Amino acid sequence: MAVLSVLDLSPVPEGSTPGQSLKNTLDLARHAERLGYNRYWLAEHHNMPGIASAATSVVIGHVAAGTSTIRVGAGGIMLPNHAPLVIAEQFGTLAALHPGRIDLGLGRAPGTDMLTARALRRNLDAGVDNFPQDVVELINYFAPAEPGQRVRAVPGEGEEVEVWVLGSSTYGAQLAAMLGLPYAFASHFAPAEMEHAIDIYRSRFQPSERLAKPRLMLGLNVFAADTDAKAKLLFSSLQQAFVNLRTGRPGKLPTPVENYEATLDPSAKGMLDHALSCSIVGAPETVRSGLDEFVRRTGADEIMVTAQVFDHKARLRSFEILAEAHRELSRAA
């Protein structure tokens, strides 16, 4: 059975604050650790009122310091926004503070709109086009320093940081395969090329010093509750947030709405059905059968679960239900 992990965007619900969201993030991380989840990842987004994880490495340090065994990392750092040396130093520092527990997922999207990307980078001329070279440069900073090496990451060199390539298209799959790195596909919001990307990654994978065989992680939305109806209500917050984002109105995570889909026009409903097709929404039995089907269909080694639930207690409960479903499937395997 595939391993389970958590992707947290530190959602900021309507009526709440980023400070409360970051407290909730640590609480959920501790909860996930107790439940046996493998990793806890945070994602870099900017200029989004509903997401509190913009300073991703800072939040990772907060979570890692408040937990003891779960791996903690980025899913991901948007590398074109940063100099590779800076990220090597940040994650080298995290690894020095929390040995054997730090992951670094790398993406090439800006994680924001283009105006904000310009404010982040100042110069957009390089960025994405240099992504493969920047990934290699960054990985090399984690290697032990060579004699006479002029530029070094301190902390960073010689530190154990698990590096992943992230993607929502076949580009990342090709790069991860070529470099012999683990690959995480964003099927939780961009499932269109999932199967093609999986095939490319597995068929073209070249073993490396970091990884002997392909390791595939897939994103999955899971909204679990005691009944299917309650889970569907929780899911409506993500549906609203997605429609708002796609129509240029990003905001805080909306309050759940009964029968939200009935209010949508056909084009909006079609967009949601496609973008969020990798979602499991329901009671324990629905979650158990959905997880089993998704893992059997994809053969994923690891499932990165995300759940932008408005109510924090309901979010904790959702991850509890999923963990129990996973245990039952693992025992039956």
C-alpha positions as CSV (number, residue, x, y, z in Angstrom):
1,M,0.0,0.0,0.0
2,A,1.3,3.5,-0.8
3,V,2.6,5.6,2.0
4,L,0.5,8.6,3.1
5,S,1.8,12.2,3.5
6,V,0.3,15.6,4.0
7,L,0.4,18.8,1.9
8,D,-0.6,21.9,3.8
9,L,-1.1,25.3,2.3
10,S,-1.8,26.8,5.8
11,P,-5.3,27.9,4.6
12,V,-6.7,31.1,6.0
13,P,-10.5,30.8,6.4
14,E,-12.8,33.7,6.1
15,G,-12.9,35.5,9.5
16,S,-9.5,34.2,10.5
17,T,-5.9,35.4,10.4
18,P,-2.6,34.0,9.0
19,G,-1.4,33.8,12.6
20,Q,-4.2,31.4,13.6
21,S,-3.6,29.4,10.4
22,L,0.1,28.9,11.2
23,K,-1.0,27.7,14.7
24,N,-3.4,25.3,13.0
25,T,-0.6,24.1,10.8
26,L,1.6,23.0,13.7
27,D,-1.4,21.4,15.4
28,L,-2.2,19.4,12.2
29,A,1.4,18.4,11.8
30,R,1.5,17.0,15.3
31,H,-1.8,15.3,14.7
32,A,-0.4,13.8,11.4
33,E,2.7,12.6,13.2
34,R,0.7,10.8,15.8
35,L,-1.4,9.2,13.1
36,G,1.7,7.8,11.3
37,Y,1.8,10.1,8.2
38,N,5.2,10.0,6.5
39,R,5.8,13.6,5.5
40,Y,4.4,17.1,6.1
41,W,5.0,19.5,3.2
42,L,4.2,23.2,2.8
43,A,3.9,25.1,-0.4
44,E,5.2,28.4,-1.6
45,H,2.5,30.8,-2.8
46,H,2.5,34.6,-2.9
47,N,0.0,37.4,-2.8
48,M,-2.8,35.0,-1.9
49,P,-5.0,36.1,1.0
50,G,-6.1,32.5,1.7
51,I,-2.6,30.9,2.0
52,A,-0.2,31.6,4.9
53,S,2.8,29.6,3.8
54,A,4.5,32.2,1.6
55,A,7.7,32.2,3.7
56,T,7.9,28.4,3.2
57,S,11.3,27.7,4.8
58,V,10.3,29.7,7.9
59,V,7.1,27.7,8.3
60,I,9.0,24.4,7.8
61,G,11.3,25.4,10.6
62,H,8.3,26.1,12.8
63,V,6.8,22.7,12.1
64,A,10.0,20.8,12.3
65,A,10.8,22.3,15.7
66,G,7.3,21.4,17.0
67,T,7.4,17.8,15.9
68,S,10.0,15.0,16.4
69,T,9.7,12.2,13.8
70,I,7.7,13.2,10.8
71,R,9.6,14.4,7.7
72,V,9.0,18.0,7.0
73,G,9.6,19.9,3.8
74,A,8.5,22.0,0.8
75,G,6.0,20.9,-1.8
76,G,7.4,23.0,-3.1
77,I,9.9,25.8,-3.4
78,M,9.4,27.7,-6.6
79,L,13.0,27.8,-7.6
80,P,12.8,30.5,-10.3
81,N,11.9,32.9,-7.5
82,H,15.2,32.3,-5.7
83,A,19.0,31.9,-6.1
84,P,19.9,28.2,-5.7
85,L,22.6,29.1,-3.2
86,V,20.0,30.9,-0.9
87,I,17.8,27.8,-1.0
88,A,20.8,25.5,-0.3
89,E,21.7,27.6,2.7
90,Q,18.1,27.7,4.0
91,F,17.5,24.0,3.7
92,G,21.0,23.2,4.7
93,T,20.3,25.1,7.9
94,L,17.0,23.2,8.4
95,A,18.8,19.9,7.9
96,A,21.5,20.8,10.4
97,L,18.8,21.6,12.9
98,H,16.7,18.6,12.1
99,P,18.9,15.8,10.7
100,G,17.4,13.2,8.5
101,R,13.9,14.9,8.4
102,I,14.1,17.7,5.7
103,D,12.7,17.4,2.2
104,L,13.0,19.9,-0.7
105,G,10.5,19.7,-3.5
106,L,11.3,22.0,-6.4
107,G,8.9,23.5,-8.9
108,R,9.3,25.9,-11.8
109,A,6.0,27.8,-11.6
110,P,6.0,31.2,-10.0
111,G,3.4,30.3,-7.4
112,T,1.6,33.6,-8.1
113,D,0.5,36.0,-10.8
114,M,3.1,37.6,-13.1
115,L,2.9,41.1,-11.5
116,T,3.8,39.5,-8.1
117,A,6.5,37.3,-9.8
118,R,8.1,40.5,-11.0
119,A,8.1,41.9,-7.5
120,L,9.7,38.7,-6.2
121,R,12.4,38.3,-8.9
122,R,12.7,41.8,-10.4
123,N,14.0,40.2,-13.6
124,L,11.9,37.6,-15.3
125,D,14.2,37.0,-18.3
126,A,15.9,33.9,-16.9
127,G,13.8,32.1,-14.3
128,V,11.9,29.1,-15.8
129,D,14.4,28.6,-18.7
130,N,17.2,28.0,-16.3
131,F,15.3,25.6,-14.1
132,P,17.2,22.4,-15.0
133,Q,20.6,24.1,-14.5
134,D,19.4,25.6,-11.2
135,V,18.3,22.3,-9.9
136,V,21.7,20.7,-10.6
137,E,23.5,23.7,-9.1
138,L,21.4,23.5,-6.0
139,I,21.9,19.7,-5.6
140,N,25.7,20.2,-6.0
141,Y,25.7,22.6,-3.0
142,F,24.6,19.8,-0.8
143,A,27.6,17.6,-1.8
144,P,30.8,17.7,0.3
145,A,32.9,20.7,-0.8
146,E,35.6,20.1,-3.3
147,P,39.2,21.3,-2.7
148,G,39.5,24.9,-3.8
149,Q,35.7,25.3,-4.2
150,R,35.1,29.1,-4.3
151,V,31.3,29.2,-3.6
152,R,30.0,27.0,-0.8
153,A,26.7,26.6,1.1
154,V,27.4,26.8,4.8
155,P,25.2,25.3,6.2
156,G,24.3,23.0,3.3
157,E,27.4,21.2,2.1
158,G,27.3,17.5,3.2
159,E,23.8,17.9,4.7
160,E,21.2,15.2,4.1
161,V,18.3,16.9,2.2
162,E,15.9,14.8,0.1
163,V,15.4,16.6,-3.2
164,W,12.2,16.0,-5.3
165,V,11.1,17.4,-8.6
166,L,7.5,18.6,-8.7
167,G,5.4,19.0,-11.7
168,S,1.9,19.4,-13.2
169,S,3.0,18.5,-16.8
170,T,5.4,16.1,-18.5
171,Y,8.3,18.6,-18.2
172,G,9.0,17.8,-14.6
173,A,8.6,14.1,-15.3
174,Q,11.3,14.2,-17.9
175,L,13.7,16.2,-15.7
176,A,13.2,14.0,-12.7
177,A,13.8,10.9,-14.8
178,M,16.9,12.4,-16.4
179,L,18.4,13.4,-13.0
180,G,17.4,10.3,-11.2
181,L,15.3,12.1,-8.6
182,P,11.9,11.3,-7.0
183,Y,9.0,12.9,-8.7
184,A,5.8,14.4,-7.3
185,F,2.9,15.2,-9.7
186,A,0.2,17.8,-8.8
187,S,-2.8,15.6,-9.7
188,H,-4.8,17.3,-6.9
189,F,-5.3,20.3,-9.1
190,A,-3.9,19.6,-12.6
191,P,-4.7,15.9,-13.4
192,A,-4.8,16.3,-17.2
193,E,-1.4,14.8,-17.9
194,M,-1.0,12.6,-14.9
195,E,-1.0,9.2,-16.7
196,H,1.3,10.5,-19.4
197,A,3.7,12.0,-16.9
198,I,3.8,8.8,-14.9
199,D,4.6,6.8,-18.0
200,I,7.4,9.2,-19.0
201,Y,9.0,9.2,-15.5
202,R,9.0,5.4,-15.1
203,S,10.1,4.6,-18.6
204,R,12.9,7.1,-18.9
205,F,14.2,7.0,-15.3
206,Q,18.0,6.9,-15.0
207,P,19.4,5.7,-11.6
208,S,21.5,8.2,-9.7
209,E,23.5,8.4,-6.5
210,R,20.4,9.8,-4.9
211,L,17.9,7.2,-6.1
212,A,18.2,3.7,-7.6
213,K,14.7,3.3,-9.0
214,P,11.7,5.6,-9.7
215,R,9.8,6.9,-6.7
216,L,6.4,8.5,-7.6
217,M,4.2,10.7,-5.4
218,L,0.8,11.8,-6.5
219,G,-1.3,14.7,-5.0
220,L,-4.9,13.8,-3.9
221,N,-7.7,15.8,-2.3
222,V,-9.4,13.9,0.5
223,F,-12.3,15.3,2.4
224,A,-13.5,12.7,4.9
225,A,-16.3,13.0,7.4
226,D,-18.7,10.7,9.3
227,T,-21.2,10.9,6.4
228,D,-21.0,11.5,2.6
229,A,-23.2,14.6,3.0
230,K,-20.9,16.2,5.6
231,A,-17.9,15.5,3.5
232,K,-19.5,17.0,0.5
233,L,-20.3,20.1,2.5
234,L,-16.6,20.4,3.6
235,F,-15.5,20.0,0.0
236,S,-17.6,23.0,-1.1
237,S,-15.0,25.4,0.5
238,L,-12.3,24.1,-1.9
239,Q,-14.7,24.2,-4.9
240,Q,-15.6,27.9,-4.1
241,A,-11.9,28.8,-3.6
242,F,-11.0,27.2,-7.0
243,V,-13.8,29.0,-8.9
244,N,-12.7,32.3,-7.2
245,L,-9.1,31.7,-8.2
246,R,-9.8,30.8,-11.8
247,T,-12.1,33.8,-12.2
248,G,-9.4,36.2,-10.9
249,R,-11.0,36.7,-7.4
250,P,-8.6,34.9,-5.0
251,G,-9.5,35.3,-1.3
252,K,-9.7,33.6,2.0
253,L,-11.0,30.0,2.2
254,P,-14.8,30.3,1.9
255,T,-17.4,29.1,4.4
256,P,-19.0,25.8,3.3
257,V,-22.2,26.1,1.2
258,E,-25.0,23.5,0.9
259,N,-25.6,22.3,-2.6
260,Y,-22.9,24.6,-4.0
261,E,-22.7,22.7,-7.3
262,A,-26.3,23.5,-8.1
263,T,-25.4,27.2,-8.2
264,L,-22.8,26.8,-10.9
265,D,-23.2,27.3,-14.6
266,P,-22.1,24.4,-16.8
267,S,-18.7,25.8,-17.7
268,A,-17.7,26.3,-14.1
269,K,-19.0,22.9,-13.1
270,G,-17.1,21.3,-16.0
271,M,-13.9,23.1,-14.9
272,L,-14.3,21.9,-11.3
273,D,-15.1,18.3,-12.4
274,H,-11.9,18.2,-14.5
275,A,-9.5,20.1,-12.2
276,L,-10.6,18.3,-9.0
277,S,-11.2,14.9,-10.5
278,C,-8.5,13.4,-8.2
279,S,-10.5,13.9,-5.1
280,I,-12.1,11.5,-2.6
281,V,-15.1,13.0,-0.8
282,G,-17.1,11.0,1.6
283,A,-17.6,8.8,4.7
284,P,-15.1,6.2,5.9
285,E,-16.2,3.5,3.5
286,T,-16.2,5.9,0.5
287,V,-12.7,7.1,1.5
288,R,-11.4,3.5,1.9
289,S,-12.6,2.3,-1.5
290,G,-11.6,5.6,-3.2
291,L,-8.0,5.4,-1.9
292,D,-7.7,1.7,-2.8
293,E,-8.9,2.4,-6.4
294,F,-6.6,5.4,-6.9
295,V,-3.5,3.5,-5.7
296,R,-4.3,0.4,-7.7
297,R,-4.9,2.5,-10.8
298,T,-1.7,4.6,-10.6
299,G,0.7,2.4,-8.7
300,A,1.9,5.4,-6.7
301,D,4.6,4.8,-4.1
302,E,3.3,7.7,-2.0
303,I,0.1,9.8,-1.8
304,M,0.4,13.4,-0.8
305,V,-3.0,14.3,0.7
306,T,-4.3,17.8,0.9
307,A,-7.6,19.0,2.4
308,Q,-8.5,22.7,2.6
309,V,-11.2,22.3,5.2
310,F,-12.8,25.5,6.7
311,D,-13.2,24.2,10.2
312,H,-9.9,23.1,11.9
313,K,-11.5,20.3,14.0
314,A,-13.2,18.9,10.9
315,R,-9.9,19.0,9.1
316,L,-8.2,17.0,12.0
317,R,-11.1,14.5,11.8
318,S,-10.7,14.1,8.1
319,F,-7.1,13.1,8.4
320,E,-8.0,10.7,11.2
321,I,-10.6,8.9,9.0
322,L,-8.1,8.7,6.1
323,A,-5.4,7.2,8.4
324,E,-7.8,4.5,9.6
325,A,-8.8,3.7,6.1
326,H,-5.1,3.4,5.1
327,R,-4.4,1.1,8.1
328,E,-7.3,-1.2,7.1
329,L,-6.1,-1.3,3.5
330,S,-2.5,-2.0,4.6
331,R,-3.7,-4.9,6.8
332,A,-5.7,-6.4,3.9
333,A,-2.9,-6.1,1.4
